[in-house]
Amino acid sequence: MLSSSLINEIQKILGKENVFTTLEERLCYGYDSTPEAFLPDLVIRPTCTEQIQKILKLANLHLFPVIPRGAGTGLSGGSLPVKGGVILDLNRMDRILEIDEENLVATVEPGVITAHLQEEVEKRGLFYPPDPASLKTSTIGGNVAECAGGPRAFKYGVTRDYVLGLEIVTPKGEILQTGGKTVKSVTGYDLTRLYTGSEGTLGIITKIILRLIPKPEAKKTMMIVYERLDDAAKTVTLIIKQGIIPVTLELMDDITMRCVENYLQLGLPLDAEAVLIIEVDGPIDLVEKQINQVGELSRANGAREVKIAKNEKEREEIWAARRAVSAAVVQIKPTKISEDIAVPRSQIPVMVRRLKEIAFRYQLNLAIFGHAGDGNLHPNILCDKNDSEEMERVEKAIGELFQAAVELGGTLSGEHGIGTMKAPYLKLETGEVGFEVMRAIKKALDPNNILNPGKIFGSG
C-alpha cells in the first residue's frame, strides 16, 4: 500500500479531485474485458503530460508500479494492476489537437475515442481505417499500446500502419518525441514502431500523430451462407487468388450464429455451419463488379445463399450480427476466454479443423469467428471460471491451440496483445533468444520495472 504522505504528494500534483482512494473507486479499475481482476492501490486521472512526468519521477523514487489505462476494453489483461500500484487513467486527455487536411494527418491525445476520431475526419472527406470491435468505447492510446486491428485490417492494415509519430513520457519521467508528419523517416531505429504495441511497458503515450487517407467513394456489403464451415474457409483463399481485396472478410461459425440469433433475433441461418460477411469499397464501378464476382465465386464453392445489402439499413443489419458476437456468446457459459491467433490465409481451413478437434477432445464450447481475410481467428472458449475441473481442460486446450497456430506458421496474437493471458506461451513463438531480446529492451528502458509490471514476460 502507498503511504498517506505519498498519496498527499500525488494529490498535490493532480488535485484531490483526480485521485481516487476508496475501495469502491479502486474496484472499478481492477478489471478489463478478461475474466481476471486485481485491486490497485490508487487511481489517478492526469490532464496533461507534465503531470504524468511528475508521477513517473515519483514512482522511480519510491518504486511503486504505474499502470496506464484507456477504456479497459483489452482482451489480454494489458491494463490490469497485477502487482497493485497506481492506475493512470488517460481518459481525460481526450482532445483532437489537429486534423491537417493538407498533409493527411491527425494529432490526438491518447484518451480520444476511436469512433469519435473516425467521425470527425470523415466529415472532411477523410478516413481513419483501424476499427477494433470496441471502437465506440476504446481509446486511440489503448489502440496504439495494443496495436489494435479490426475487420478492415485485411485491406487497410492495423494501427501501427497509421502511427507516424508519438510523444512519450519515459519511465524516468523524460519526454521522448518519435517520428512526425512525414510519411518517410529512416533516422536511426524505428522508435515509433517500438512503442506501438508495447502494451504500456516502455512508456506512457501522451500524443499521437496518425496518418489519414481519402474516404472511399462507395462500399457494398454481403452475407454468404455455407452448409459446411470448410467451404467457407476455402472461399477466403479463393477470393484473394482472384485478385479481389475486400475491406473486410469475416467468418462466423454455427455456435456463434446461434448465440447471436438468440441474442438479437436477426433471422440468421441456424441450420448452416458458417457465414462470411464481406465488404468491398472503392470507386462505384469497381465495387459493383467485385461484389458480383465474389458472389459468383462463393456459389461455385458451395455457398447456399448470397445476400447483398441493397441499402444502408440492410448493411447495418448484416453488421449488427458481427458486432453482437462478444456480448452474445456469454449466454452459453458465464466466462469467455477470447483468443486471437492468426495463421497464413492458406492455413485457415486446417486451423479451423484443428480448433474443432481440440474443442471436441476437451469437451468444450468453442465459438469460432474473426477476420478470416488476414487469417486472424478469434476462438472463444465459453466456460465457467468457478468450475475448476473445466478450467483445467480450458488451460490444456489453450496451450494446444497456440501450439497449432505456431506450427502452421502463425502467431499467438493478431491484435489483442500478450498482456497476462498469453505471457506463459510467449516463448512458443519467440523462442528463448527472442524472449531475452525483448526482456533486455524492457530492462534497458525501464530498469526499475515501474511501468506495467507482470505483462508480456509473466511475473517478472
Residue, then its C-alpha position, 0 to 999 in steps of 0.5 A: m500500500l502507498s503511504s498517506s504522505l505519498i498519496n498527499e504528494i500525488q494529490k498535490i500534483l493532480g488535485k484531490e479531485n483526480v485521485f481516487t482512494t476508496l475501495e469502491e473507486r479502486l474496484c472499478y479499475g481492477y478489471d478489463s474485458t478478461p475474466e481476471a481482476f486485481l485491486p490497485d492501490l490508487v487511481i489517478r486521472p492526469t490532464c496533461t503530460e507534465q503531470i504524468q512526468k511528475i508521477l513517473k519521477l515519483a514512482n522511480l523514487h519510491l518504486f511503486p508500479v504505474i499502470p496506464r489505462g484507456a477504456g479497459t476494453g483489452l482482451s489480454g489483461g494489458s491494463l490490469p494492476v497485477k502487482g497493485g500500484v497506481i492506475l493512470d487513467l488517460n481518459r481525460m486527455d481526450r482532445i483532437l489537437e489537429i486534423d491537417e487536411e493538407n498533409l493527411v494527418a491527425t494529432v490526438e491525445p491518447g484518451v480520444i475515442t476511436a469512433h469519435l476520431q473516425e467521425e470527425v475526419e470523415k466529415r472532411g472527406l477523410f478516413y481513419p481505417p483501424d476499427p477494433a470491435s470496441l471502437k465506440t468505447s476504446t481509446i486511440g492510446g489503448n489502440v496504439a499500446e495494443c496495436a489494435g486491428g479490426p475487420r478492415a485490417f485485411k485491406y487497410g492494415v492495423t494501427r501501427d500502419y497509421v502511427l507516424g509519430l508519438e510523444i512519450v513520457t519515459p519511465k524516468g519521467e523524460i519526454l521522448q518525441t518519435g517520428g512526425k508528419t512525414v510519411k518517410s523517416v529512416t533516422g536511426y531505429d524505428l522508435t515509433r514502431l517500438y512503442t506501438g504495441s508495447e502494451g504500456t511497458l516502455g512508456i506512457i503515450t501522451k500524443i499521437i500523430l496518425r496518418l489519414i487517407p481519402k474516404p472511399e467513394a462507395k462500399k457494398t456489403m454481403m452475407i454468404v451462407y455455407e452448409r459446411l464451415d470448410d467451404a467457407a474457409k476455402t472461399v477466403t483463399l479463393i477470393i484473394k487468388q482472384g485478385i479481389i481485396p475486400v475491406t473486410l472478410e469475416l467468418m462466423d461459425d454455427i455456435t456463434m450464429r446461434c448465440v447471436e440469433n438468440y441474442l438479437q433475433l436477426g433471422l440468421p441461418l441456424d441450420a448452416e455451419a458458417v457465414l462470411i460477411i464481406e465488404v468491398d469499397g472503392p470507386i462505384d464501378l469497381v465495387e459493383k463488379q467485385i461484389n458480383q464476382v465474389g458472389e459468383l465465386s462463393r456459389a461455385n464453392g458451395a455457398r447456399e445463399v448470397k445476400i447483398a445489402k441493397n441499402e444502408k439499413e440492410r448493411e447495418e443489419i448484416w453488421a449488427a450480427r458481427r458486432a453482437v458476437s462478444a456480448a452474445v456468446v456469454q449466454i452459453k457459459p458465464t466466462k469467455i476466454s477470447e483468443d486471437i491467433a492468426v495463421p497464413r490465409s492458406q492455413i485457415p481451413v486446417m486451423v479451423r479443423r484443428l480448433k474443432e478437434i481440440a474443442f471436441r477432445y476437451q469437451l468444450n464450447l468453442a465459438i469460432f469467428g474473426h477476420a478470416g481475410d488476414g487469417n486472424l481467428h478469434p476462438n472463444i472458449l465459453c466456460d465457467k471460471n468457478d468450475s475448476e475441473e473445466m478450467e483445467r481442460v480450458e488451460k490444456a486446450i489453450g496451450e494446444l491451440f497456440q501450439a497449432a497456430v505456431e506450427l502452421g506458421g502463425t502467431l499467438s496474437g493478431e491484435h489483442g496483445i500478450g498482456t497476462m493471458k498469453a505471457p506463459y506461451l510467449k516463448l512458443e513463438t519467440g523462442e528463448v533468444g527472442f524472449e531475452v531480446m525483448r526482456a533486455i529492451k524492457k530492462a534497458l528502458d525501464p530498469n526499475n520495472i515501474l511501468n506495467p509490471g507482470k505483462i508480456f514476460g509473466s511475473g517478472 
